[in-house]
Amino acid sequence: MSETTMSAAPPSRKIVLGIDLQTRVAALTAAMLAPAHFETSTAHGEWLLERYREIVPTVLPQALHSMETGERIGAESLEAIRRSASAMRDSGVPLSVVLRGSTPALRVFGAFMQARESRLSPQDLTVLMGRAALIAGELGACWAEAWADARGASSAQPSVTDGESLSIAAVPGTVASPALEMLALVASGLSTEQIAEATDYSPQAVKWHLARLMRQWKVDTRTSLVTVALARGVLTAR
């Protein structure tokens, strides 16, 4: 392809999905706040459910708008997330729970849309879930950052091993090997070089397999790749 041809490529357009997600706010809110989606028999599960009850009514309408239009999540939602996180600096909840915080919402949203939006094409559903994963990743990162800042201010620095470790398991048969193993290692925090050493592939091969999966799922960061994998059930957090 010539340089002239490449420079003439049109800019990508945002896809606006005509499914009027705002009419589903009440039903989705009820679904996301159902105790069955949380391990309420544990202190951490009950804690996460309480955070959902506090955040979802404020954030969900704007998040659904962003999913449908492709626009960035608004400042009001980010500020609500920061307020919630700042108030939890002395909660004693381990970082692993915070990092998995968006998983219930993504699973509920994916199941809800697949069950009620049968007219959505597979392509539109992929776009929708990709956007949901990106938004969940942004909100989760915002919460974790504000939470860490608040805990740091009180001299309680969080770590992944604070209370429990974060363990990610791959679900066999969901993604072709070796990409599945590489994806689980990405979720565990390993670098390209560490994944290459663990899988006996070259760093270039690792990058190729992960980039191929990112193109397939229409995401552009490894964080979003892991979030989508958790939402699709390809990875499971333990």
PEHUFEN-V137364 format. One line per field, one symbol per residue. phi: phi as a letter, one per 20 degrees, with the letter a starting at -180 (. if undefined). psi: psi as a letter, one per 20 degrees, with the letter a starting at -180 (. if undefined). burial: b if it has 16 or more other ideal C-beta (glycine too) atoms within 10 Angstrom, else e. A space follows every 10 residues. Layout:
# PEHUFEN-V137364
phi->???
psi->???
burial->???
This chain:
# PEHUFEN-V137364
phi->.ffffffeff ffdfeeeecl fffdgfffff ffefgfecef fdffffffff fffeeggeeg gfffffffdn ffffffffff fffffffdfd fmfffgfffe geggffffff fffffdcfff fgffffgfff ffffffffff ffffffffff fffdmcfebf efoaeeddde dgnebffegf fffffgfenf egffffffdm dfgfffffff ffffffelcc cfffffffff fenfdcec
psi->prhgggiipq qqqpoopmjm hhijggghgg ghjphhjqmi iqhhghghgh hghhgghghg ghghghhhij qqqrhgghhh ggggghijhk hjpqhhgghj higggggggg hghhhiliip qhghhggghg ggggghgggg hgghghghgg hhhjknpqrh jngrqopppq oqihqpqjhg ghghhghijq rghhgghhik rqhhhggggh hghgghjlqj qhghggghhg hijhqpp.
burial->eeeeeeeeee eeeeeebebe beebbeebee bbbeeebbee eeebbebbbe bbeebbebbb bbbbbbbbeb eebeeebbeb bbebbeebbe bebbbbbbbb bbbbbbbbbb eebeeeeeeb eeebeebbbb bbbbbbbbbb ebbbebbbeb beeeeeebee ebeeebebeb eeeebeeebb bbbbbbbbeb ebeebbeebe beeebbeebb eebbeebbbe ebbbbbbbbb bbebbbee
